[in-house]
Amino acid sequence: MFRFFLILSLILALLSIPFLWINGYGIAGICLVLVWWVLALGFRLRADLKPYSFPIAILGVVTLALFFPKPFQEVGGFSLAGLINPLIQLIMFGMGATLSWKDFAAIAKSPKSVFLGIFLQFTIMPLIGFGLAKLSGLPPEVAAGIILVGCSPSGTASNVMAFLARANVALSVTLTSIITLMAPFITPLLMKLLAGQFIEIDLVKMTWDIVKIILLPVGAGLLVNQLLKKNSMVLGKILPLVSMVGIALIILVITAAGRDSLLQIGPILIGLVLIHNVLGYGIAYSCSKLLGFQEQDARTLAIEVGMQNAGLASGLANILGKITTLGLAPAVFGPLQNITGSVLAAYWGRRKKEI
């Protein structure tokens, strides 16, 4: 069956070429969307490839938005961008509902790793983002989106990547949780300092917006987890699926909203975002090894620093009313980091835990 899906995806890819040649973009678009989704289905049939089926499916979502943007921009006069923040809150609630106080135990077990992770997260990625924005030559609001990604907390997908990379999953969960809870107070300040010259930043308003997007839903999820206790296992199985659907919808809406701009500056933005992402992995890993950290912890810190919460960055861009400019970098960063993170996790996963 895996070979069947693999061959089918190849046939669909070849079938799209003549339609692209004769400007039959509708049929070509359908074929290319199906290429990714069929390939994702095939990946799910192989235990070693199953974890990578979601990033592959996301590429199909991006392709869908690029070829057919209008249905995902507005429905009956309602802008679908209005769904972004509720979806992020739902994802954050899901994160909180799967947390317990035991998830913070890594603070006591390895305080140096936790401290370094927090320090690197709020220095490396914001500064790299600032440097790339200054050198990019992109319009100010688009360039500021690169900084916004860098100032955001680590993404929830980092925990999955840490598991696949045979890294320290407990440390990964702890770092994601702590950095996410710190974000409402640090992200606005970093944006004011680094992105203030690109766009106007209202420090107080941004702080409150992030509190509403992160702290309140995460706190509600954590409370539900404590109240349900044993029954929370059901939520633990359902909410990750809900989160994946939510992430896919967010990427779909943002890509559709900024589709025209992405087609114009897409290659440049993809290159800058890729540099941002890869430098995050590399610098965090190198710093960890230079300081004598164990291989598992070094891998964890690399993944935590390199993978950002692009969904949160998209939500903030939407709140600021700049989803088609400020939101472009998060729209590119989200799918791209899932691909690079999967590749890195696969590479490390095939190596021994200790080197």
LOLUMDREN-361424 format. One record per residue (C-alpha): x, y, z; residue in one letter. Coordinates in Angstrom, 1 decimal. Layout:
N
X_Y_Z_a .
...
REM end
This chain:
355
0.0_0.0_0.0_m .
2.9_2.4_0.7_f .
4.3_1.8_-2.8_r .
0.8_2.3_-4.2_f .
0.5_5.8_-2.6_f .
4.0_6.7_-3.6_l .
3.4_5.8_-7.2_i .
0.0_7.5_-7.2_l .
1.6_10.8_-5.9_s .
4.2_10.6_-8.6_l .
1.6_10.1_-11.3_i .
-0.4_13.1_-10.0_l .
2.8_15.2_-10.0_a .
3.6_14.3_-13.6_l .
-0.1_14.9_-14.5_l .
0.1_18.5_-13.2_s .
3.0_19.4_-15.5_i .
1.1_19.7_-18.9_p .
-1.8_21.6_-17.2_f .
0.7_24.1_-15.8_l .
2.2_24.4_-19.3_w .
-1.1_25.2_-20.9_i .
-2.2_27.5_-18.0_n .
-4.7_25.0_-16.7_g .
-4.0_26.1_-13.1_y .
-7.2_24.8_-11.6_g .
-6.6_21.2_-12.6_i .
-2.9_21.5_-11.9_a .
-3.6_22.8_-8.5_g .
-5.9_20.0_-7.6_i .
-3.3_17.5_-8.7_c .
-0.5_19.1_-6.7_l .
-2.7_19.3_-3.6_v .
-3.5_15.6_-3.9_l .
0.2_14.8_-4.4_v .
1.0_16.0_-0.9_w .
-2.1_14.5_0.7_w .
-1.7_11.1_-1.0_v .
2.0_11.1_0.0_l .
0.9_11.9_3.6_a .
-1.5_9.0_3.6_l .
1.3_6.7_2.4_g .
3.6_7.9_5.2_f .
1.0_7.0_7.8_r .
1.3_3.4_6.7_l .
5.0_3.2_7.6_r .
5.9_3.3_11.3_a .
9.2_5.1_10.6_d .
7.6_7.7_8.4_l .
4.3_8.2_10.2_k .
5.5_11.1_12.4_p .
6.3_13.1_9.2_y .
2.9_12.7_7.6_s .
1.6_15.9_9.2_f .
4.3_18.2_7.8_p .
3.7_16.6_4.4_i .
-0.1_17.2_4.7_a .
0.6_20.8_5.6_i .
2.4_21.3_2.3_l .
-0.9_20.2_0.7_g .
-2.7_22.8_2.7_v .
-0.3_25.6_1.6_v .
-0.7_24.5_-2.0_t .
-4.4_24.5_-1.7_l .
-4.4_28.1_-0.4_a .
-2.0_29.3_-3.1_l .
-4.0_27.9_-6.0_f .
-7.5_28.5_-4.6_f .
-7.2_31.4_-2.1_p .
-10.7_33.1_-2.4_k .
-12.8_30.4_-0.7_p .
-10.5_30.6_2.4_f .
-10.4_34.4_2.6_q .
-14.1_35.3_3.1_e .
-17.4_33.4_3.5_v .
-20.7_35.3_3.4_g .
-19.0_38.6_4.2_g .
-17.2_37.1_7.2_f .
-13.4_37.3_7.0_s .
-12.0_33.9_7.9_l .
-9.0_35.7_9.5_a .
-11.4_36.2_12.4_g .
-11.0_32.4_13.1_l .
-7.2_32.6_13.7_i .
-7.3_33.9_17.3_n .
-10.0_31.5_18.6_p .
-8.1_28.6_17.0_l .
-4.9_29.7_18.7_i .
-6.7_29.9_22.0_q .
-8.1_26.4_21.4_l .
-4.6_25.1_20.7_i .
-3.3_26.8_23.9_m .
-6.2_25.3_25.9_f .
-5.2_21.9_24.6_g .
-1.6_22.5_25.6_m .
-2.8_23.5_29.1_g .
-5.1_20.5_29.4_a .
-2.2_18.1_28.7_t .
0.1_19.7_31.3_l .
0.5_18.9_35.0_s .
2.7_20.2_37.7_w .
5.0_17.2_37.1_k .
5.9_18.6_33.7_d .
7.8_21.3_35.5_f .
10.0_18.8_37.3_a .
12.9_19.3_34.9_a .
13.5_22.7_36.6_i .
14.8_20.9_39.7_a .
16.5_18.1_37.8_k .
18.5_20.3_35.3_s .
18.2_24.0_36.2_p .
21.2_25.0_34.1_k .
19.5_23.5_31.0_s .
16.3_25.3_31.7_v .
18.0_28.6_32.3_f .
20.1_28.3_29.2_l .
17.1_27.3_27.1_g .
15.1_30.4_28.3_i .
18.1_32.7_27.7_f .
18.8_31.4_24.2_l .
15.2_31.5_23.2_q .
14.8_35.1_24.0_f .
18.1_36.3_22.6_t .
19.2_34.2_19.6_i .
16.0_34.1_17.6_m .
15.0_37.8_18.2_p .
18.5_39.1_17.3_l .
18.8_36.9_14.2_i .
15.3_38.1_13.2_g .
16.3_41.7_13.7_f .
19.5_41.2_11.7_g .
17.7_39.5_8.8_l .
14.9_42.1_8.8_a .
17.5_44.9_8.5_k .
19.3_43.2_5.6_l .
16.3_41.9_3.8_s .
15.2_45.0_1.8_g .
11.6_43.9_2.3_l .
8.8_46.3_3.0_p .
8.9_47.3_6.8_p .
5.8_45.5_7.8_e .
6.8_42.3_6.1_v .
10.4_42.5_7.5_a .
8.9_43.1_11.0_a .
7.2_39.7_10.7_g .
10.6_38.0_10.7_i .
11.3_39.8_14.0_i .
7.8_38.8_15.3_l .
8.6_35.1_14.7_v .
11.9_35.4_16.5_g .
10.3_37.1_19.5_c .
7.6_34.4_19.8_s .
8.0_31.4_22.3_p .
8.9_28.0_21.2_s .
6.3_26.0_19.3_g .
4.4_23.0_20.7_t .
5.6_20.8_17.8_a .
9.0_20.9_19.4_s .
8.0_18.3_22.0_n .
7.2_15.8_19.2_v .
10.4_16.6_17.4_m .
12.4_16.1_20.7_a .
10.8_12.7_21.1_f .
11.7_11.7_17.5_l .
15.3_13.0_17.9_a .
15.8_10.9_21.1_r .
16.3_14.2_23.0_a .
15.2_15.0_26.6_n .
11.4_15.1_26.2_v .
10.8_16.1_29.8_a .
13.1_19.1_29.4_l .
11.4_20.0_26.1_s .
8.0_20.0_27.7_v .
9.2_22.1_30.6_t .
10.9_24.7_28.4_l .
7.9_25.0_26.1_t .
5.6_25.5_29.0_s .
7.8_28.0_30.9_i .
8.8_30.0_27.8_i .
5.1_30.1_26.6_t .
4.0_31.4_30.0_l .
6.8_34.1_30.0_m .
5.9_35.2_26.5_a .
3.1_37.7_27.4_p .
5.7_39.8_29.3_f .
8.8_39.4_27.2_i .
7.6_39.2_23.6_t .
6.0_42.7_23.6_p .
9.1_44.2_25.1_l .
11.3_42.6_22.5_l .
9.0_43.7_19.8_m .
9.1_47.3_21.1_k .
12.9_47.3_21.2_l .
13.6_45.5_17.9_l .
10.6_46.1_15.7_a .
9.6_49.5_16.8_g .
11.5_51.1_13.9_q .
9.5_49.0_11.4_f .
6.0_49.2_12.8_i .
4.2_51.0_15.7_e .
4.1_48.8_18.8_i .
1.7_49.4_21.7_d .
3.5_47.6_24.5_l .
0.5_47.5_26.9_v .
-2.0_46.4_24.3_k .
0.3_43.7_22.9_m .
0.9_42.4_26.4_t .
-2.8_42.1_27.1_w .
-3.5_40.5_23.7_d .
-0.9_37.8_24.4_i .
-2.3_37.2_27.9_v .
-5.7_36.6_26.2_k .
-4.2_34.3_23.6_i .
-1.9_32.3_25.9_i .
-2.2_32.7_29.6_l .
-6.0_32.5_30.0_l .
-6.6_29.4_27.7_p .
-3.5_27.6_29.1_v .
-4.6_28.4_32.6_g .
-8.1_27.1_31.8_a .
-6.7_24.0_30.3_g .
-4.5_23.3_33.3_l .
-7.4_23.8_35.6_l .
-9.6_21.4_33.6_v .
-6.7_18.8_33.8_n .
-6.6_19.1_37.5_q .
-10.4_18.9_37.9_l .
-10.8_15.9_35.6_l .
-7.7_14.0_36.8_k .
-8.0_10.5_35.5_k .
-10.7_11.4_33.0_n .
-8.2_14.0_31.5_s .
-6.7_11.1_29.6_m .
-9.6_11.3_27.1_v .
-8.8_15.0_26.5_l .
-5.1_14.0_26.1_g .
-6.0_11.9_23.1_k .
-8.6_14.2_21.5_i .
-6.9_17.7_21.9_l .
-3.7_16.9_20.1_p .
-5.8_16.0_17.0_l .
-7.8_19.2_17.5_v .
-4.6_21.1_17.7_s .
-3.3_19.7_14.4_m .
-6.5_20.6_12.6_v .
-6.4_24.0_14.2_g .
-2.8_24.6_13.0_i .
-3.7_23.4_9.5_a .
-6.7_25.8_9.4_l .
-4.5_28.7_10.6_i .
-1.9_28.1_7.9_i .
-4.6_27.8_5.3_l .
-6.3_31.1_6.2_v .
-3.0_33.0_6.5_i .
-1.6_31.7_3.3_t .
-4.8_32.5_1.4_a .
-4.9_36.0_2.9_a .
-1.4_36.9_1.9_g .
-1.3_34.8_-1.3_r .
-0.6_37.6_-3.7_d .
2.3_39.1_-1.6_s .
3.7_35.6_-1.1_l .
3.9_35.0_-4.9_l .
5.8_38.2_-5.3_q .
8.3_37.9_-2.4_i .
7.9_34.3_-1.5_g .
11.4_33.0_-2.6_p .
13.2_35.8_-0.7_i .
11.1_35.3_2.4_l .
11.5_31.5_2.3_i .
15.3_32.0_2.1_g .
15.3_34.4_5.0_l .
13.0_32.3_7.2_v .
15.1_29.2_6.4_l .
18.3_31.0_7.5_i .
16.5_32.1_10.7_h .
15.3_28.6_11.5_n .
18.6_26.8_10.7_v .
20.7_29.3_12.6_l .
18.5_28.8_15.6_g .
19.1_25.1_15.6_y .
22.9_25.5_15.0_g .
23.7_28.2_17.4_i .
21.7_26.7_20.3_a .
23.2_23.3_19.7_y .
26.8_24.7_19.5_s .
26.4_26.8_22.7_c .
25.0_23.8_24.6_s .
28.0_21.6_23.5_k .
30.5_24.3_24.3_l .
29.1_24.6_27.8_l .
29.5_20.9_28.3_g .
25.8_19.9_28.2_f .
24.8_16.3_27.5_q .
23.9_15.3_23.9_e .
20.3_14.8_24.7_q .
20.0_18.3_26.3_d .
21.9_19.9_23.5_a .
19.5_18.4_21.0_r .
16.5_19.6_23.0_t .
17.8_23.1_23.3_l .
18.4_23.3_19.6_a .
14.9_22.1_18.7_i .
13.3_24.4_21.3_e .
15.2_27.5_20.1_v .
14.9_26.8_16.4_g .
11.1_26.0_16.4_m .
8.9_29.0_17.1_q .
5.2_29.4_17.8_n .
4.3_30.6_14.3_a .
0.6_30.4_15.2_g .
0.9_32.9_18.0_l .
2.9_35.2_15.7_a .
0.1_34.9_13.2_s .
-2.5_35.7_15.8_g .
-0.6_38.9_16.9_l .
-0.3_40.0_13.2_a .
-4.1_39.4_12.9_n .
-4.8_41.5_16.0_i .
-2.7_44.3_14.6_l .
-4.7_44.2_11.4_g .
-1.6_43.3_9.3_k .
-2.2_39.6_8.5_i .
-1.3_40.2_4.8_t .
2.1_41.8_5.6_t .
3.2_41.1_9.2_l .
1.7_37.7_9.0_g .
3.6_36.5_5.9_l .
6.8_35.4_7.8_a .
4.8_33.3_10.3_p .
2.9_31.8_7.5_a .
6.1_30.6_5.8_v .
7.9_29.8_9.1_f .
5.2_27.4_10.3_g .
5.3_24.8_7.5_p .
9.0_25.2_6.9_l .
10.0_24.5_10.5_q .
8.0_21.3_10.5_n .
10.0_20.1_7.5_i .
13.4_21.1_8.9_t .
12.5_19.9_12.3_g .
11.4_16.5_10.9_s .
14.6_16.1_8.9_v .
16.8_17.1_11.9_l .
14.8_14.8_14.2_a .
15.1_11.9_11.7_a .
18.9_12.4_11.5_y .
19.4_12.5_15.3_w .
16.9_9.7_15.8_g .
19.1_7.3_13.9_r .
22.1_8.2_16.1_r .
22.9_7.1_19.6_k .
21.6_9.2_22.5_k .
25.0_9.8_23.9_e .
28.0_10.8_21.7_i .
REM end
